[in-house]
């Protein structure tokens, strides 16, 4: 079995990146780096790393697709998607190789395998509080969706499921692909025997006893727009649609009045709302 790891960069932190690459190299993974940063970081990397540079920032979906096609060209069997701010471990890489093969033997229509995500902010395993995953007796949790970082995809399934959706650009890309796979009868599993430390959002804000993820203002454009785009699709789970319809006005209040750069946040939310209504996808025009 040939395993590849696809790392997507955008203003990466050198120490984390090189540590992850060192662990992947030692574990025998083919490494593919797709860099969405304006400046190239190829000088940091060994010649054995396949490097592609998208200085115009092609979006995470397009970058992932570049990596997945390269992995296919190199006749890899599996590809792990990784964000630059995930922290790999030797144990995770060893476990993932074995467990994804085990999962596929149990579930031939396996679309994706992922480790349990440990939040870098509180060192707790992230679990859905309402839409809970369903456990089996092998240590796997059957999920509606898993995040991109740490997700291992059997590359042969892409012929049926398709690639990541470029036009979403960033937010919702990972979940949309999982829902599309589920619609075609595939399974998504999360492993209780493997963990990955990952940073979701740039920080956390506590308001009225509730913890909110805080990201950059421009991300709100993609979040609002893509929610409105995905709400129209029949294969998107009803629970996700209801939750996000309820959450949109709450996010507006939190981001537009309770956080730093509130005026800028309101601008991006409003532009995302309008473009979502009009089904305008791709990169935000003022961000080009």
C-alpha positions as CSV (number, residue, x, y, z in Angstrom):
1,X,0.0,0.0,0.0
2,X,1.3,3.5,-0.9
3,X,0.3,6.3,1.4
4,X,0.6,10.0,0.6
5,X,0.2,13.1,2.7
6,X,-1.1,16.4,1.2
7,X,-0.2,19.5,3.2
8,X,-1.9,22.8,2.4
9,X,0.0,25.9,3.3
10,X,-1.0,29.5,3.8
11,X,1.6,31.6,5.7
12,X,2.9,28.5,7.5
13,X,4.8,28.2,10.7
14,X,8.2,26.7,9.8
15,X,8.8,24.6,12.9
16,X,5.4,22.9,12.8
17,X,5.7,22.2,9.1
18,X,9.2,20.7,9.2
19,X,8.4,18.6,12.2
20,X,5.4,17.1,10.4
21,X,7.4,16.5,7.3
22,X,10.1,14.8,9.3
23,X,7.6,12.4,10.9
24,X,5.9,11.7,7.6
25,X,9.3,11.0,5.9
26,X,10.4,8.6,8.6
27,X,7.1,6.8,8.3
28,X,7.3,6.3,4.6
29,X,4.6,8.7,3.4
30,X,4.9,10.4,0.0
31,X,4.7,14.1,0.8
32,X,2.9,16.6,-1.4
33,X,2.9,20.3,-0.4
34,X,0.5,22.8,-2.0
35,X,1.3,26.3,-1.0
36,X,-1.4,29.1,-1.2
37,X,0.9,31.7,0.3
38,X,2.0,34.7,-1.9
39,X,5.7,33.8,-1.3
40,X,7.1,30.4,-2.0
41,X,8.4,28.2,0.9
42,X,10.0,25.6,-1.4
43,X,13.4,26.6,0.0
44,X,12.4,25.0,3.4
45,X,11.8,21.6,1.8
46,X,13.8,18.6,0.8
47,X,13.9,17.7,-2.9
48,X,11.9,14.5,-2.1
49,X,8.8,16.7,-1.3
50,X,6.5,17.4,-4.2
51,X,5.9,21.1,-4.1
52,X,3.3,23.2,-6.0
53,X,2.9,26.9,-5.5
54,X,-0.4,28.8,-6.0
55,X,0.6,32.4,-5.2
56,X,-2.8,33.8,-6.1
57,X,-4.4,31.7,-3.3
58,X,-6.5,29.2,-5.3
59,X,-8.5,28.2,-2.2
60,X,-8.3,25.1,0.0
61,X,-10.5,23.0,-2.3
62,X,-8.5,23.7,-5.4
63,X,-5.2,23.1,-3.5
64,X,-6.5,19.8,-2.1
65,X,-7.5,18.7,-5.6
66,X,-4.0,19.5,-6.9
67,X,-2.6,17.3,-4.2
68,X,-5.1,14.5,-4.8
69,X,-4.4,14.4,-8.5
70,X,-0.6,14.3,-7.9
71,X,-1.2,11.4,-5.4
72,X,-3.2,9.6,-8.1
73,X,-0.4,10.2,-10.7
74,X,2.1,8.6,-8.2
75,X,-0.2,5.6,-8.0
76,X,-0.8,6.0,-4.3
77,X,-3.6,4.1,-2.7
78,X,-4.5,6.5,0.1
79,X,-4.0,10.2,0.7
80,X,-4.2,12.1,4.0
81,X,-5.2,15.7,3.9
82,X,-3.5,18.0,6.3
83,X,-3.7,21.6,7.4
84,X,-0.5,23.4,8.3
85,X,-1.6,23.9,11.9
86,X,-2.1,20.2,12.8
87,X,0.4,18.4,15.0
88,X,1.3,14.9,13.8
89,X,2.8,12.2,16.0
90,X,4.6,9.0,15.2
91,X,1.8,7.0,16.9
92,X,-0.9,8.7,14.8
93,X,0.9,7.9,11.5
94,X,1.5,4.3,12.4
95,X,-2.1,3.8,13.6
96,X,-3.7,5.5,10.7
97,X,-1.9,3.3,8.1
98,X,-3.2,0.2,9.8
99,X,-6.6,1.3,10.9
100,X,-7.7,2.8,7.5
101,X,-7.0,-0.5,5.9
102,X,-8.9,-2.3,8.7
103,X,-11.8,0.1,8.3
104,X,-12.0,-0.5,4.6
105,X,-11.9,-4.3,5.1
106,X,-14.9,-3.9,7.4
107,X,-16.7,-1.3,5.2
108,X,-15.8,-1.7,1.5
109,X,-17.6,1.5,0.7
110,X,-15.4,3.6,2.9
111,X,-15.0,7.2,1.7
112,X,-12.9,8.6,4.5
113,X,-11.2,7.7,7.7
114,X,-10.2,10.3,10.3
115,X,-8.6,10.4,13.7
116,X,-10.3,11.9,16.8
117,X,-9.5,15.6,16.8
118,X,-8.0,17.1,20.0
119,X,-8.5,20.9,20.3
120,X,-5.3,22.8,20.8
121,X,-7.1,25.3,22.9
122,X,-8.3,23.0,25.7
123,X,-6.6,19.6,24.9
124,X,-10.1,17.9,24.8
125,X,-11.3,15.5,22.2
126,X,-13.9,17.3,19.9
127,X,-17.2,15.4,19.8
128,X,-20.6,16.5,18.5
129,X,-22.9,17.3,21.3
130,X,-26.2,16.8,19.5
131,X,-25.6,14.9,16.2
132,X,-23.6,12.2,17.8
133,X,-21.6,9.6,15.9
134,X,-22.6,6.0,16.1
135,X,-20.0,3.6,17.5
136,X,-19.3,0.1,16.3
137,X,-17.4,-2.7,18.2
138,X,-14.1,-2.0,16.5
139,X,-13.4,1.4,17.9
140,X,-14.8,3.3,14.9
141,X,-17.4,6.1,15.1
142,X,-19.8,6.4,12.1
143,X,-20.1,10.1,11.3
144,X,-22.0,12.4,8.9
145,X,-18.8,14.4,8.3
146,X,-15.2,14.8,9.5
147,X,-12.9,17.8,9.1
148,X,-10.3,17.8,6.3
149,X,-7.1,17.7,8.5
150,X,-6.2,14.1,9.2
151,X,-8.8,12.7,6.7
152,X,-7.5,9.7,4.9
153,X,-9.2,9.0,1.5
154,X,-8.9,5.8,-0.5
155,X,-8.1,7.4,-3.8
156,X,-10.1,5.0,-5.9
157,X,-13.4,6.4,-4.4
158,X,-12.8,9.8,-6.1
159,X,-13.9,8.3,-9.4
160,X,-17.4,7.9,-8.0
161,X,-17.6,10.6,-5.4
162,X,-15.7,13.3,-7.3
163,X,-13.1,15.9,-6.1
164,X,-13.5,18.7,-3.6
165,X,-15.8,21.5,-4.8
166,X,-13.5,24.3,-6.0
167,X,-16.3,26.9,-6.0
168,X,-16.8,26.8,-2.3
169,X,-13.2,28.0,-2.0
170,X,-12.7,27.2,1.8
171,X,-15.5,26.9,4.4
172,X,-17.7,23.8,4.1
173,X,-15.5,22.0,1.6
174,X,-14.7,19.1,3.9
175,X,-18.3,18.6,5.0
176,X,-19.8,19.0,1.6
177,X,-17.6,16.2,0.2
178,X,-18.6,13.9,3.1
179,X,-22.3,14.5,2.5
180,X,-21.9,13.9,-1.2
181,X,-20.1,10.6,-0.4
182,X,-22.9,9.6,2.1
183,X,-25.5,10.3,-0.6
184,X,-23.8,7.7,-2.8
185,X,-23.8,5.1,0.0
186,X,-20.3,5.6,1.4
187,X,-19.3,5.6,5.0
188,X,-17.3,8.2,7.0
189,X,-15.5,6.9,10.1
190,X,-13.7,8.6,13.0
191,X,-11.2,6.5,14.9
192,X,-11.2,6.4,18.7
193,X,-7.8,4.8,18.7
194,X,-6.0,7.7,17.0
195,X,-5.8,11.4,17.9
196,X,-4.6,14.5,16.1
197,X,-3.9,17.8,17.8
198,X,-5.4,20.6,15.6
199,X,-6.2,24.3,15.9
200,X,-9.7,25.2,14.7
201,X,-10.0,29.0,14.4
202,X,-7.5,31.6,15.5
203,X,-8.7,32.0,19.1
204,X,-11.7,31.5,21.4
205,X,-14.0,34.1,23.0
206,X,-16.2,33.5,26.0
207,X,-19.5,35.4,25.9
208,X,-22.3,34.8,28.4
209,X,-20.8,31.5,29.4
210,X,-20.6,30.2,25.8
211,X,-17.3,29.6,24.0
212,X,-17.2,30.9,20.4
213,X,-14.5,30.2,17.7
214,X,-12.9,33.4,16.4
215,X,-11.4,33.5,12.9
216,X,-10.3,36.3,10.6
217,X,-13.0,38.7,9.3
218,X,-12.8,37.5,5.7
219,X,-13.7,34.0,6.7
220,X,-17.1,35.2,7.7
221,X,-17.8,36.0,4.0
222,X,-17.2,32.4,3.0
223,X,-19.1,31.0,6.0
224,X,-22.2,33.1,5.4
225,X,-22.1,32.6,1.6
226,X,-21.5,28.9,1.7
227,X,-24.1,28.2,4.3
228,X,-26.7,29.9,2.0
229,X,-25.4,27.9,-1.0
230,X,-25.5,24.6,0.8
231,X,-28.9,25.1,2.4
232,X,-30.4,24.6,-1.1
233,X,-28.9,21.2,-1.6
234,X,-31.1,18.1,-0.9
235,X,-28.2,15.9,0.3
236,X,-27.1,18.3,3.0
237,X,-28.3,17.0,6.4
238,X,-31.5,18.7,7.8
239,X,-29.9,19.1,11.2
240,X,-27.1,21.1,9.7
241,X,-29.5,23.3,7.9
242,X,-31.6,24.0,11.0
243,X,-28.6,24.6,13.2
244,X,-27.0,27.1,10.8
245,X,-30.3,29.0,10.2
246,X,-30.5,29.5,13.9
247,X,-26.8,30.3,14.3
248,X,-26.6,32.9,11.5
249,X,-28.2,35.8,13.5
250,X,-26.3,34.8,16.6
251,X,-23.0,34.9,14.7
252,X,-24.1,38.3,13.3
253,X,-24.5,39.7,16.8
254,X,-21.3,38.1,18.2
255,X,-19.1,39.0,15.3
256,X,-20.7,42.3,14.4
257,X,-20.8,43.8,17.9
258,X,-18.8,41.7,20.5
259,X,-15.4,41.1,18.8
260,X,-12.6,43.2,17.5
261,X,-12.9,44.6,13.9
262,X,-16.6,44.4,14.2
263,X,-17.3,46.9,11.4
264,X,-15.1,44.8,9.0
265,X,-16.8,41.6,10.2
266,X,-20.3,43.1,9.5
267,X,-19.1,44.0,6.0
268,X,-17.9,40.5,5.2
269,X,-21.0,38.9,6.7
270,X,-23.3,41.1,4.6
271,X,-21.4,40.6,1.4
272,X,-21.4,36.8,2.0
273,X,-25.2,36.9,2.7
274,X,-25.9,38.8,-0.6
275,X,-23.6,36.6,-2.7
276,X,-25.1,33.4,-1.1
277,X,-28.6,34.6,-2.0
278,X,-27.4,35.1,-5.6
279,X,-25.5,31.8,-5.7
280,X,-22.2,33.6,-6.4
281,X,-19.4,31.2,-5.7
282,X,-15.6,31.2,-6.0
283,X,-13.2,33.6,-4.5
284,X,-14.5,36.9,-3.0
285,X,-14.0,39.5,-5.6
286,X,-12.4,42.0,-3.3
287,X,-10.0,39.3,-2.2
288,X,-8.6,38.7,-5.7
